[in-house]
Amino acid sequence: MQETEQKVVTVRPQQEIAAAVQRLPYFIGLSARTAGTRGLSMHLVVVPPGGQAEPHIHVGYETGIYILEGRIETRYGPGLAESVINEPGDFVFIPPGVPHQPVNLSATEPARAVIARNDANEADRVIPYDPAEASRV
């Protein structure tokens, strides 16, 4: 059995990036690139006041979310016909392949959440989702 170097890694994100598909500000935390993770990524996402992500699907990985600040409505499922409202202290699980769209319910305050995925690459396998397509099927 080969031993690998084991050390504790600290990542302090200094700059936000815009997620290409979701179109929300992200602060990259733990990933293969930043911390050498192999099966985990963890980031901070900010949904601006009155903002929302573009509808999308995560391909092949699970997502766990912990709401830090704000109230978020997550529209999900075929046509985004279902929804759940979450607030600080809530944990949210999104299975692979579920269409979803988080929406900040406040017009004045940002919402913030920690996102964890069982994929070590921060460059997600995310694809856009058109809710209108579900009604045409």
Backbone as ProteinMPNN parsed JSONL, in Angstrom:
{"seq_chain_A": "MQETEQKVVTVRPQQEIAAAVQRLPYFIGLSARTAGTRGLSMHLVVVPPGGQAEPHIHVGYETGIYILEGRIETRYGPGLAESVINEPGDFVFIPPGVPHQPVNLSATEPARAVIARNDANEADRVIPYDPAEASRV", "coords_chain_A": {"N_chain_A": [[0.85, -1.183, 0.0], [0.647, 2.092, -0.962], [1.727, 5.045, 0.556], [0.344, 8.276, 0.737], [1.163, 11.736, 0.765], [0.011, 13.429, 3.563], [-1.672, 16.208, 4.551], [-2.991, 19.119, 6.12], [-4.975, 21.419, 4.444], [-5.541, 24.806, 3.799], [-7.81, 26.968, 2.32], [-8.415, 30.156, 1.236], [-10.604, 31.886, -0.317], [-10.243, 34.677, -2.409], [-11.352, 36.018, -4.472], [-14.261, 36.395, -6.436], [-15.827, 34.252, -8.84], [-17.683, 34.018, -11.853], [-20.075, 31.64, -12.344], [-20.376, 29.803, -15.253], [-22.712, 28.542, -16.442], [-24.76, 28.682, -14.454], [-24.676, 31.363, -13.79], [-24.081, 32.845, -11.434], [-22.363, 34.445, -8.686], [-19.502, 32.784, -7.48], [-17.328, 31.575, -4.934], [-14.491, 29.911, -5.012], [-13.654, 27.172, -3.111], [-12.686, 24.358, -1.735], [-11.196, 21.992, -3.87], [-10.046, 19.81, -6.522], [-8.043, 21.25, -7.795], [-7.431, 23.402, -6.016], [-6.957, 22.264, -3.477], [-6.206, 19.66, -3.722], [-8.157, 17.703, -3.543], [-9.969, 14.617, -4.0], [-12.503, 13.545, -4.262], [-14.355, 15.474, -3.646], [-15.78, 18.716, -3.679], [-16.093, 22.084, -2.552], [-17.754, 25.074, -2.068], [-18.554, 28.615, -1.868], [-21.534, 30.185, -2.624], [-23.208, 33.036, -3.899], [-26.325, 34.522, -4.071], [-27.501, 37.234, -5.6], [-29.445, 40.12, -4.385], [-32.827, 39.737, -5.217], [-32.042, 38.073, -7.251], [-31.394, 35.19, -9.374], [-30.411, 31.874, -10.292], [-29.586, 30.581, -13.531], [-31.768, 28.148, -14.918], [-30.743, 24.762, -14.497], [-28.912, 21.595, -14.738], [-27.121, 19.224, -12.841], [-24.757, 16.996, -13.881], [-24.231, 13.738, -13.125], [-23.301, 13.978, -10.456], [-23.81, 14.426, -6.908], [-25.257, 17.075, -4.957], [-24.851, 18.978, -2.07], [-26.222, 21.461, -0.003], [-25.836, 24.157, 2.224], [-27.621, 26.564, 3.781], [-26.607, 29.742, 4.551], [-27.297, 32.502, 4.781], [-30.246, 34.411, 4.114], [-33.309, 33.81, 2.197], [-34.201, 31.232, 0.123], [-35.883, 30.168, -2.716], [-36.156, 27.125, -4.231], [-36.784, 26.066, -7.312], [-37.775, 23.132, -8.963], [-37.501, 19.941, -10.729], [-39.371, 18.408, -13.499], [-40.067, 20.875, -15.855], [-39.697, 22.713, -13.86], [-41.726, 22.698, -11.987], [-42.165, 22.131, -9.314], [-41.463, 23.292, -5.945], [-39.401, 24.435, -3.205], [-38.889, 26.18, -0.186], [-36.134, 27.496, 1.465], [-34.211, 28.408, 4.35], [-31.792, 30.144, 6.518], [-29.69, 27.754, 8.1], [-30.827, 25.499, 7.048], [-30.296, 22.371, 5.421], [-29.864, 21.234, 2.133], [-30.5, 18.839, -0.357], [-29.601, 17.921, -3.605], [-30.212, 15.656, -6.001], [-28.279, 13.957, -8.605], [-28.906, 15.018, -11.951], [-31.378, 16.308, -11.565], [-33.416, 18.865, -12.645], [-33.091, 22.277, -11.723], [-33.519, 25.51, -10.08], [-32.345, 28.036, -8.189], [-33.74, 30.792, -6.384], [-33.451, 34.002, -5.08], [-35.405, 35.239, -2.539], [-35.445, 37.75, -1.459], [-35.489, 41.198, -2.198], [-33.629, 42.971, -1.4], [-31.482, 41.932, 0.127], [-28.544, 39.878, -0.129], [-28.355, 36.308, -0.657], [-26.597, 33.622, 0.82], [-24.761, 30.608, 0.497], [-23.21, 27.48, 1.348], [-21.826, 25.179, -0.81], [-21.496, 21.775, -1.456], [-20.035, 19.098, -3.229], [-19.868, 15.789, -4.617], [-17.71, 15.637, -6.355], [-14.553, 16.4, -7.409], [-13.765, 18.48, -9.026], [-13.946, 21.889, -9.645], [-14.862, 22.945, -11.951], [-17.706, 22.409, -12.96], [-19.833, 19.755, -14.164], [-22.192, 20.882, -15.638], [-25.29, 21.494, -17.142], [-27.356, 23.592, -19.171], [-30.891, 24.076, -18.603], [-34.022, 24.057, -20.065], [-37.074, 24.991, -19.041], [-39.375, 25.133, -20.588], [-39.09, 23.161, -22.464], [-39.847, 20.819, -21.176], [-42.611, 20.92, -21.135], [-43.233, 20.439, -23.733], [-42.857, 17.817, -24.185]], "CA_chain_A": [[0.0, 0.0, 0.0], [1.458, 3.305, -1.083], [1.265, 6.156, 1.377], [0.373, 9.588, 0.106], [1.405, 12.814, 1.714], [-1.218, 13.899, 4.187], [-1.515, 17.488, 5.228], [-4.19, 19.945, 6.187], [-4.893, 22.505, 3.468], [-6.466, 25.917, 3.994], [-8.072, 27.773, 1.124], [-9.127, 31.386, 1.566], [-10.903, 32.519, -1.61], [-10.148, 36.133, -2.388], [-11.99, 36.607, -5.638], [-15.394, 35.637, -6.938], [-15.883, 33.936, -10.261], [-19.058, 33.839, -12.299], [-20.313, 30.306, -12.897], [-20.777, 30.005, -16.648], [-24.088, 28.143, -16.744], [-25.684, 29.186, -13.443], [-24.584, 32.826, -13.795], [-24.07, 33.367, -10.067], [-21.005, 34.578, -8.138], [-18.968, 31.686, -6.68], [-16.008, 31.693, -4.336], [-13.99, 28.542, -5.049], [-13.031, 26.736, -1.871], [-11.932, 23.12, -1.868], [-11.351, 21.297, -5.146], [-8.816, 19.124, -6.93], [-7.032, 22.253, -8.134], [-7.02, 24.262, -4.899], [-6.578, 21.552, -2.254], [-5.838, 18.278, -4.001], [-9.219, 16.758, -3.211], [-10.198, 13.584, -5.017], [-13.92, 13.221, -4.421], [-15.142, 16.5, -2.979], [-15.535, 20.144, -3.88], [-16.885, 22.859, -1.601], [-17.657, 26.472, -2.476], [-19.548, 29.566, -1.388], [-22.277, 30.817, -3.712], [-23.989, 34.202, -3.494], [-27.426, 34.87, -4.968], [-27.722, 38.666, -5.345], [-30.823, 40.498, -4.081], [-33.733, 39.595, -6.345], [-31.391, 37.3, -8.296], [-31.654, 33.768, -9.52], [-29.532, 31.157, -11.218], [-30.224, 30.049, -14.728], [-32.15, 26.747, -14.702], [-29.655, 23.884, -14.903], [-28.843, 20.227, -14.233], [-25.781, 18.715, -12.53], [-24.65, 15.685, -14.511], [-23.4, 12.703, -12.541], [-22.829, 14.169, -9.085], [-24.748, 14.912, -5.904], [-24.957, 18.394, -4.417], [-25.386, 19.327, -0.758], [-26.208, 22.914, 0.174], [-26.16, 24.645, 3.56], [-28.008, 27.974, 3.659], [-26.016, 30.603, 5.583], [-28.057, 33.762, 4.894], [-31.269, 34.669, 3.112], [-34.351, 32.821, 1.908], [-34.07, 30.776, -1.259], [-36.859, 29.243, -3.281], [-35.556, 26.282, -5.259], [-37.747, 25.462, -8.237], [-37.102, 21.923, -9.432], [-38.286, 18.911, -11.389], [-39.764, 18.689, -14.877], [-40.693, 22.187, -16.017], [-39.507, 23.462, -12.61], [-43.088, 22.82, -11.476], [-42.186, 21.988, -7.862], [-40.552, 24.231, -5.282], [-39.209, 24.371, -1.759], [-38.263, 27.407, 0.327], [-35.175, 27.215, 2.523], [-33.672, 29.574, 5.056], [-30.553, 29.842, 7.233], [-29.68, 26.563, 8.926], [-31.349, 24.357, 6.306], [-29.476, 21.586, 4.504], [-30.634, 20.9, 0.939], [-29.855, 17.828, -1.186], [-30.059, 17.871, -4.991], [-29.658, 14.472, -6.659], [-27.809, 14.17, -9.974], [-29.898, 15.011, -13.023], [-32.631, 17.005, -11.252], [-33.415, 20.274, -13.055], [-33.402, 23.164, -10.604], [-33.211, 26.931, -10.203], [-32.508, 28.781, -6.938], [-34.19, 32.176, -6.531], [-33.39, 34.767, -3.835], [-36.716, 35.833, -2.289], [-35.294, 39.136, -0.987], [-35.108, 42.201, -3.2], [-32.653, 43.894, -0.813], [-30.365, 41.252, 0.783], [-28.041, 38.684, -0.827], [-28.423, 35.006, 0.016], [-25.308, 32.941, 0.734], [-24.837, 29.189, 0.846], [-22.057, 26.625, 1.105], [-22.175, 24.106, -1.732], [-20.558, 20.65, -1.457], [-20.332, 18.131, -4.29], [-18.999, 14.608, -4.608], [-16.884, 15.763, -7.559], [-13.436, 17.237, -6.966], [-13.467, 19.553, -9.974], [-14.857, 23.025, -9.526], [-15.434, 23.157, -13.274], [-18.814, 21.452, -12.915], [-20.52, 19.193, -15.318], [-23.492, 21.535, -15.52], [-25.875, 21.806, -18.442], [-28.558, 24.434, -19.071], [-32.182, 23.398, -18.657], [-35.102, 24.921, -20.537], [-38.312, 24.442, -18.501], [-40.387, 25.056, -21.639], [-38.905, 21.883, -23.168], [-40.567, 19.779, -20.444], [-44.031, 20.987, -21.493], [-43.376, 20.004, -25.12], [-42.651, 16.369, -24.273]], "C_chain_A": [[0.89, 1.238, 0.0], [0.873, 4.414, -0.215], [1.361, 7.442, 0.58], [0.621, 10.624, 1.188], [0.071, 13.289, 2.266], [-0.926, 15.188, 4.915], [-2.848, 18.214, 5.223], [-3.981, 21.137, 5.262], [-5.942, 23.552, 3.798], [-6.591, 26.683, 2.692], [-8.886, 28.974, 1.566], [-9.413, 32.124, 0.255], [-10.918, 34.037, -1.489], [-10.97, 36.795, -3.49], [-13.158, 35.739, -6.088], [-15.213, 35.342, -8.42], [-17.358, 33.798, -10.62], [-19.18, 32.444, -12.896], [-20.946, 30.467, -14.268], [-22.243, 29.672, -16.901], [-25.071, 28.76, -15.755], [-25.771, 30.712, -13.418], [-24.776, 33.444, -12.399], [-22.627, 33.519, -9.615], [-20.647, 33.402, -7.229], [-17.619, 32.093, -6.114], [-15.502, 30.266, -4.211], [-13.252, 28.236, -3.756], [-12.166, 25.519, -2.112], [-12.242, 22.45, -3.202], [-10.054, 20.543, -5.429], [-7.701, 20.136, -7.158], [-6.533, 23.011, -6.909], [-6.482, 23.509, -3.698], [-6.169, 20.107, -2.485], [-6.905, 17.27, -3.635], [-9.418, 15.758, -4.342], [-11.673, 13.298, -5.243], [-14.847, 14.253, -3.818], [-14.777, 17.871, -3.521], [-16.499, 20.883, -2.959], [-16.65, 24.33, -1.88], [-18.691, 27.322, -1.745], [-20.215, 30.168, -2.611], [-23.093, 31.958, -3.119], [-25.075, 34.425, -4.535], [-27.758, 36.33, -4.654], [-29.184, 38.965, -5.007], [-31.692, 40.422, -5.34], [-33.199, 38.711, -7.451], [-31.802, 35.847, -8.309], [-30.617, 33.165, -10.446], [-30.315, 30.856, -12.483], [-30.639, 28.608, -14.421], [-31.065, 25.82, -15.257], [-29.775, 22.506, -14.262], [-27.381, 19.904, -13.952], [-25.713, 17.273, -13.032], [-23.687, 14.792, -13.731], [-22.85, 12.965, -11.152], [-23.919, 14.743, -8.192], [-24.292, 16.278, -5.404], [-25.634, 18.552, -3.064], [-25.208, 20.819, -0.566], [-26.563, 23.218, 1.624], [-26.415, 26.144, 3.44], [-27.447, 28.756, 4.855], [-26.868, 31.84, 5.849], [-29.101, 33.828, 3.791], [-32.287, 33.544, 3.007], [-34.295, 32.514, 0.419], [-35.25, 29.869, -1.603], [-36.125, 28.446, -4.346], [-36.69, 25.649, -6.053], [-37.05, 24.248, -8.836], [-38.079, 20.979, -10.115], [-38.645, 19.297, -12.814], [-40.529, 20.003, -14.977], [-40.528, 23.114, -14.826], [-40.839, 23.695, -11.905], [-43.186, 22.683, -9.955], [-41.263, 23.019, -7.237], [-40.502, 23.971, -3.788], [-38.533, 25.672, -1.353], [-37.38, 27.023, 1.506], [-34.63, 28.499, 3.093], [-32.446, 29.177, 5.856], [-30.696, 28.643, 8.17], [-30.202, 25.327, 8.221], [-30.25, 23.699, 5.475], [-30.381, 21.176, 3.348], [-29.833, 19.88, 0.135], [-30.465, 17.863, -2.578], [-29.395, 16.656, -5.646], [-29.146, 14.792, -8.057], [-28.988, 14.154, -10.952], [-31.201, 15.725, -12.746], [-32.541, 18.462, -11.722], [-33.785, 21.147, -11.859], [-32.964, 24.598, -10.887], [-33.426, 27.603, -8.852], [-32.841, 30.243, -7.218], [-34.112, 32.844, -5.162], [-34.723, 35.478, -3.654], [-36.641, 37.268, -1.775], [-34.862, 40.055, -2.131], [-33.992, 43.101, -2.688], [-31.409, 43.228, -0.22], [-29.872, 40.078, -0.056], [-28.314, 37.428, 0.002], [-27.077, 34.325, -0.199], [-25.471, 31.495, 1.184], [-23.503, 28.515, 0.567], [-22.546, 25.443, 0.277], [-21.095, 23.022, -1.636], [-21.007, 19.649, -2.51], [-19.398, 16.943, -4.175], [-18.253, 14.513, -5.943], [-15.793, 16.764, -7.207], [-13.125, 18.411, -7.889], [-14.474, 20.682, -9.854], [-15.451, 23.404, -10.866], [-16.514, 22.097, -13.462], [-19.173, 20.86, -14.265], [-21.96, 19.658, -15.18], [-24.008, 21.805, -16.926], [-27.11, 22.673, -18.239], [-29.82, 23.574, -19.187], [-33.236, 24.411, -19.074], [-36.423, 24.346, -20.039], [-39.414, 24.309, -19.553], [-40.291, 23.736, -22.403], [-39.702, 20.779, -22.491], [-42.038, 19.766, -20.835], [-44.284, 20.513, -22.922], [-43.285, 18.489, -25.277], [-43.961, 15.629, -24.065]], "O_chain_A": [[1.764, 1.399, 0.852], [-0.328, 4.682, -0.254], [2.324, 7.671, -0.152], [0.326, 10.41, 2.364], [-0.878, 13.52, 1.517], [-0.05, 15.255, 5.777], [-3.72, 17.934, 4.401], [-2.934, 21.784, 5.296], [-7.101, 23.221, 4.048], [-5.594, 27.003, 2.045], [-9.929, 28.824, 2.201], [-8.579, 32.889, -0.229], [-11.529, 34.598, -0.581], [-11.245, 37.994, -3.435], [-13.062, 34.512, -6.118], [-14.543, 36.075, -9.147], [-18.183, 33.491, -9.759], [-18.472, 32.106, -13.844], [-21.936, 31.183, -14.425], [-22.947, 30.466, -17.525], [-26.1, 29.301, -16.16], [-26.807, 31.28, -13.07], [-25.516, 34.411, -12.215], [-21.751, 32.804, -10.1], [-21.402, 33.065, -6.317], [-16.87, 32.851, -6.729], [-16.015, 29.492, -3.404], [-12.338, 28.959, -3.362], [-11.054, 25.625, -2.628], [-13.4, 22.354, -3.61], [-9.09, 20.631, -4.668], [-6.556, 19.911, -6.765], [-5.33, 23.24, -6.777], [-5.643, 24.035, -2.967], [-5.822, 19.403, -1.537], [-6.598, 16.095, -3.434], [-9.077, 16.026, -5.494], [-12.05, 12.847, -6.324], [-16.0, 13.95, -3.51], [-13.61, 18.154, -3.789], [-17.574, 20.382, -2.629], [-15.509, 24.79, -1.926], [-19.59, 26.798, -1.086], [-19.534, 30.612, -3.535], [-23.6, 31.869, -2.001], [-24.794, 34.508, -5.73], [-28.242, 36.632, -3.563], [-30.066, 38.16, -5.306], [-31.341, 40.968, -6.387], [-33.833, 38.599, -8.5], [-32.459, 35.346, -7.396], [-30.024, 33.854, -11.276], [-31.546, 30.876, -12.494], [-29.911, 27.909, -13.715], [-30.533, 26.054, -16.342], [-30.604, 22.273, -13.382], [-26.501, 20.267, -14.732], [-26.525, 16.435, -12.642], [-22.485, 15.051, -13.682], [-21.985, 12.214, -10.703], [-24.822, 15.444, -8.65], [-23.103, 16.597, -5.422], [-26.829, 18.296, -2.92], [-24.171, 21.379, -0.92], [-27.477, 22.614, 2.188], [-25.529, 26.901, 3.044], [-27.769, 28.471, 6.009], [-27.129, 32.186, 7.002], [-28.873, 33.361, 2.675], [-32.155, 32.488, 3.627], [-34.337, 33.41, -0.424], [-35.566, 28.929, -0.873], [-35.537, 29.022, -5.261], [-37.446, 24.819, -5.547], [-35.87, 24.317, -9.179], [-39.294, 21.174, -10.091], [-38.277, 20.372, -13.288], [-41.516, 20.215, -14.272], [-41.142, 24.179, -14.776], [-41.06, 24.745, -11.302], [-44.193, 23.081, -9.368], [-40.384, 23.561, -7.908], [-41.408, 23.385, -3.195], [-37.702, 26.203, -2.09], [-37.81, 26.324, 2.423], [-34.588, 29.534, 2.428], [-32.083, 28.001, 5.882], [-31.665, 28.523, 8.92], [-30.045, 24.216, 8.727], [-29.392, 24.373, 4.905], [-31.537, 20.81, 3.562], [-28.624, 20.036, -0.037], [-31.686, 17.838, -2.729], [-28.178, 16.625, -5.825], [-29.542, 15.803, -8.638], [-29.934, 13.381, -10.798], [-32.07, 15.753, -13.618], [-31.684, 19.21, -11.251], [-34.676, 20.805, -11.08], [-32.168, 24.867, -11.787], [-34.566, 27.731, -8.406], [-32.311, 30.854, -8.146], [-34.646, 32.317, -4.186], [-35.134, 36.245, -4.526], [-37.67, 37.936, -1.665], [-33.98, 39.718, -2.92], [-33.457, 43.91, -3.445], [-30.378, 43.886, -0.074], [-30.681, 39.353, -0.636], [-28.481, 37.5, 1.22], [-26.485, 34.436, -1.272], [-26.213, 31.195, 2.119], [-22.762, 28.919, -0.329], [-23.538, 24.796, 0.611], [-19.906, 23.327, -1.727], [-22.199, 19.384, -2.667], [-18.271, 17.071, -3.695], [-18.181, 13.453, -6.564], [-16.092, 17.868, -6.752], [-12.294, 19.254, -7.551], [-15.684, 20.473, -9.948], [-16.452, 24.119, -10.913], [-16.275, 21.037, -14.041], [-18.858, 21.395, -15.329], [-22.824, 18.939, -14.68], [-23.272, 22.281, -17.791], [-27.83, 22.513, -17.254], [-29.81, 22.498, -19.785], [-33.328, 25.495, -18.499], [-36.868, 23.318, -20.549], [-40.295, 23.459, -19.42], [-41.291, 23.247, -22.929], [-40.191, 19.879, -23.174], [-42.654, 18.7, -20.865], [-45.423, 20.218, -23.284], [-43.586, 17.94, -26.337], [-43.988, 14.399, -24.103]]}, "name": "protein", "num_of_chains": 1, "seq": "MQETEQKVVTVRPQQEIAAAVQRLPYFIGLSARTAGTRGLSMHLVVVPPGGQAEPHIHVGYETGIYILEGRIETRYGPGLAESVINEPGDFVFIPPGVPHQPVNLSATEPARAVIARNDANEADRVIPYDPAEASRV"}
